[in-house]
Amino acid sequence: MPALEMAQETGKLIAWRKQEGDRVSKGEPLLEIETDKAVMEVESPADGVLAGITGTVGADIPVGQTIAWIVAPGETIPTETESESTVPAARASHAASVATVAAASSAPHGAKISPKARRLAKELGVDIAAVRGSGAGGEILASDVQAATAPVADRASAGKTNIEIPTTLGRLMAERTAQSWTTVPHFFVTREIEASALNEYRDKIVGEIESSHKLRITHTDLLVALTARVLVKHPRLNSSFVAGEIRLHHHVNMGVAIAVDDGVVAAVIPNAHAATLAEIATERRDVTERARVGKLRPADIADATFTISNLGMYHVDQFTAIIISPQAAILAVGGIAERVVAVAGKPAIRPMMTLTLSCDHRVADGARAALFLSDLAEALREPEKVLRLATH
């Protein structure tokens, strides 16, 4: 069972894409696993034959536990699991369930409890001694812990108070944002920028790229392309703070916050500083579709070096965002709206947008943040110049 994200203890096996004895190729989809964040496809790490499957569909399996082998044609699986490969499918399924139970820790009353269920019980304040397990051998699963909260919700309803149990994604978001907010010294720099040139450039190229690539360029696509190119000149803001060290990145893997049913995920557009607008739009569209159907792949959420959160489509004028640690900064983008501004000493109506940069003060100071926003403002005033090669 692979670890697909930080702090993952178990993974739920959703489906095998290949069956026992099938030939597989490196990089080919092999199975689907549900983590706290999403359902992800896992690719085969090597060429060979799938053998010795012990992972049962629907089971919560500890990270690191062997669930199958990829062997060369004619090769046998290691000795310690050979007996499992020769028993009937039903017996193999039972053996996998027993293995999962054996790996779980014991509850106070003698039953077994999965690591995920134990963590959930602690978060919700559920007494596991009073929970009846529905898993193999009476194992207490996360669903059993959630079901145990129903009486509490019923009592609350009688008092005209509703209790909503957070989803796994919701709990993970709460944990990570709380950790970032309480451990990372945030500071914020805000700048209002005229968006006339950005709008005009989008209107100019949207038809061209839509007809040639069957894609619709959004303001987010333009912001990703422009911001990534500006970040190349500001490495401190495209860095990570890890173990007391500032790690400067020479590439820009741009995270883009995407709203899903259970919260927000930050999908990644790799090497955005070198990608064309069409490539950025294609990647953003594809990863958004996968996020909204819960089919993100591990690479879709890994190794972001900077993140953009755009709430302009929700008519939000301005907001501040919490840094996604260990990244050094995140850019919050408000909506474009006409406002009265001073132009050559006279009032004029212009489309304006507000950008707010959240920074980790251990990595950057106010001057660095201000210079970055200044360069980004210049890029937004001349997007065609900055992205002249980005549409081809």
N, C-alpha and C positions, 0 to 999 in steps of 0.2 A: 504494500500500500504506500504510494508515494505521498510526500508532504508537498502540497501545492500552494501553501500560503503559510505566513508566520503564525506561530502559536497553534498550529493544527495538531490535534491529538488523535483524531479518528477521521475516517472517510467512509461515506455510505456508498457501497457499490450499486450503481443504478442499472448498468447493462454491460454485457460483453458484446463487442462488435464482431469478435471472432469466436469460433468454437474450438473445443479440444481437437488437436490434430491438424488444424488449419495452418497453411503457410502464411507468414506475415512478413511485411517489409518494414524496414526502419522508416519512421515518420508516418506510417499508416495508422489511422484511428484504431485503437485496440479496445478501449473500454470507456465508460462514463462514470465519473465519481462526483458525488455531491459533498461539498464542504460547507463551512459556515457561510460562505459568500455566494456560491453559485454551483450549478452543475457544469462540470468541465470535461472536455474530451482529453483523454490521455493517449499519446501516441506511442507506438512500439519503439523501444530504445535500440532494437537490433533486428537484423534479418534472421529468419529461422522458422521453427515450428512451435506453435503454442501447445504446451503440455502441462500436465500435473495441476490442472485448475482446482483450487480449493476455495477460492473466494466465492461466496454465495450471494447472488443478487438480492438486494434488500438488506444485507447485513452491514452494521457499523463495525468497521475493522480498524484496529490500532495501526497507526503509521509505522511502517517498517516491517509489518508482518507479511510473510510470503503468501501471495495469492495465486501464483502461477509461475511457470518457467518458460523461457524461450530457448529451445535447444536446436542443435544442428540436425538435419535429417538423419535418422538412424541412431541418434544419441539418446541415452536414457537420462531421466532426471536424477538428481543426487540421491544417494542411498537413503537418507533419512525420510524422504517423502515417496519412495518407490511404492510402498505398500498402499498409499492413498491413491496412486494412479491406477491401481489394478482393481479397486473395489468398485461396485456398481455406483451409478450416479447418485442414487438416493443416499447411500452410505457416505459418499464423499461430501455430499451436502451436509449431512449430519456431523461429519468430522470437522467441517469448517465452522459450523455453529459452535461445537464444543470448544474448538481452538479459540474462537472469539470470546466465549464465556470464560475460559481459563485465563485469558489475558486480562480480563477485567478484575477490578479490585472487589473485595468483599464488602457487603453492606453489614451494618451492626447486627442484623437479625439473621445472618448466615446466608442470605441470598447474594447473588452476584449483581454488580452494577457497572455499566459501561462508563468509561471516563467522561464521555459527553454528558451522560445522565447525572453523574456526580457533580460536574461543574454547574449544570443547569439547576440542580437542586440547591446548591449553595447560593446561586444568584437569586433564586426565587424564594429562598427561605423555607423549602419543603423538607419535612422530616422524612428521610428515606426509610426509616423503620416502619412507617405507616403506609408505604407504597407497595402495591402488589405488582410484581414483574410479569410482563407478557412475553418475554423473550424465551429462547431455548433454555431449559433447565431453571425457569423462573427468573432469568436475568432481567434486571430493571433497565428499561430503555428510556431515552429522552422523552419519547411520546408518553410513557407512563408517568413521568414526573410532571409533564404538562397537564395530563388528565387529572392529576392529584390536585391541581389548582382550581379545578372547576367548582368544588364546594365553596371556595373562597369567593369566586366570582358570583356564585348564586347568592351568598349572603350580602355581598356588596350591592347586587342588583335590588335586593329587597329594601336597602337603605337609599335607593335612587343614586347609586354610585356605580359606574361601569369600570371594570378593570380589563385592560387589554394586555395580553402577554406578548412581549416583543418577539419578533421572529429571530432566527439565528443571525441574519444579516443585520437586523436592528440592534441586537445586543453587541455584535462585533463593532458596528459603527460607534455605539455609545462608549465601548471600552477604549477604542483607539482615539477617538476625538478627546475623550476625557484625559487620556494619557498625554496626548500632544499638548492640550491646553494647559495642563498642570506641570509639565516638565520642560516645555520649549518656551523660552522667553520671546513672546511675540511682540512685534511693533508694526504699525500700519502707516503706509504712505498713500495718499489719495491725490488723484489728478483728474481734472475735467478736460476732455479733449474733443475738438471738433471732428465730426465724422463725415463731413461732406465728401472729401476725396475717397474715403473708404466706400461710401455708398455709390459714388460715380464709377469707381473701378469695378465694383461688383456688378453693377448694371451693364457695364461694357463687356465683361467676360462671361457673364452667366449664360448667355445664349450660345456663345462659341463653345464653351466646355460642355454644356448640356447636349448640344447636337453632336459633338465629336466623341464624348465619353458616356453619354446617357446619365449624367450626374448633375445634380443641382448644387451649386456652390453656396454655402451659407456664410454668414458673418463669422461663425465659429471657425470655419475652415480658414478664412483669411487671417483671423487672429492667431490661429495656431502657426500658420506659415510665417507671419511677420514676427511674432514673439520669439519663435525658435531661432530666427536669423539674428535678432537683436541679442538673444541670450549668448550667442557665440562670443560676443564682445564683452560679456559680463559673467565670467565663469563662477564667481562667488555665488551668484544667484542660481546657477545651474549646478549645484553641488549637494553633497549629503554630509550630515554631521553624524559620524559613527565612532563610538568608543573614544570620544575626545578628540577625534581627528576630522579635519575638513577635507573631504574627498572631491576634488574638482573633476568634472566629467568633460570629455572632449566631444561628446555627442549630445544631442538633445532628444531624449525620449519624452515626448509631451503627453502628460496625463490629461484626460478630458473628463470632467465630472458628468456622469449620465444618471438621470433619474430613472429608477425602476420601481416596481410595486412596493418593495420592502424597504426602500431607502435610496442610497446613492452609491454608485461604484465609479472608480476612476480608471477608465480604460486607457490603454497606452497606444500612441502613434509613434513607432520607433523611428529614429533618425529623421525627425520632422524638419530639422535644419537644412537637410539636403533633398527633401521630397518635393515634388511638384504639387501644385494645387490639386490637380486631378488625383494624384496618388493619396494626398491627405484626405480629400473628400471621399475617395473610395474606401480607405481604411476606416475613417470615422463612421461612414454609413454601415459598413459590415460589422464593426465591433459594437455599434449601437444596437443593431438587430440581434446580435448574439446575446448582448446584455439583457435585453428586454424579454427574451424567451428563456433566460437562464442557461444559456449554452456557451458561456465564456470558456476560453481555453486558458491554460496557465500563462502562456505568453501574453495574453490580452491584458493582464493586470500586473505584470512584472516589470521591475526596473525603471519606473518613471523617474525622471530627474527634475521635473517641474510640472506644475498642474495649473490648468485654466478651469475656472468655474464660471459659466456664463448663465445668468438668470434674466438676460434681456428679453427672452421670449415670454417671460412671465410678467413683463412690464414692471420689473423692479428697477428703481432708479440707482440705488447704491447699496452695497452690503460689504461686510468683511468675512473672510473665510479662514478656517482653521487649517494650519499647515499639516500636510500629510507626512509625518516623520518617517524616514530621516531626511526628506527633502528640505531644502533651505528656504523655500518660498512658494507661494501660491498666488495667482492673480484672479481677483474677483471682478467680473465684468457686468456692469449695469446696462440697462436698455438704452437705445438711441432715441432721443426725443427732442423736439424743437424747443429751444429756449431763447430768451432774449439775452444777448451778450453784447459787449462793447466791441465794435469793429472800427478802427481808425477814429476812435473818440466819439462814435455815434452808436445808438442802439440798433441792433440788427437781430434777425431771427436766423438761427443756425441749428442744424442737427448736432446734438452734443451727446457724449457718453462719458460715464465716470468709471475710472479704473482704480481699484484699491489693491495695493500690493501688501501681502502679509509676509513678514520676514522673520527669520530666526536670528536674534541679536548676537548669538554666539558666532555666526558666520558672516553677517553683513551689518553695516551700520546705516544710519539715515542718509548719509551722503551717497553711498553706493546705490541704495534703493532709488534715490532721487535721480541720479544719473541714468539708471536703467529706464525709469519712466520717461525721462526726457528723450532718450534715444527711441523709445517705443512711440512716443508722440510724433517724432519726426518721421518714423516709418509709416505711421498712419496717415500723415499728411502727404506722403509720396509713395503709396503702395505699389504703383506701377513700376516705379524706378527700382524699388527693393525686390519686387517679384517678377522682374522682366523675363527671367528665364524659367519662372515657376509654372508657366501655363503650357509648356511644351514637353 
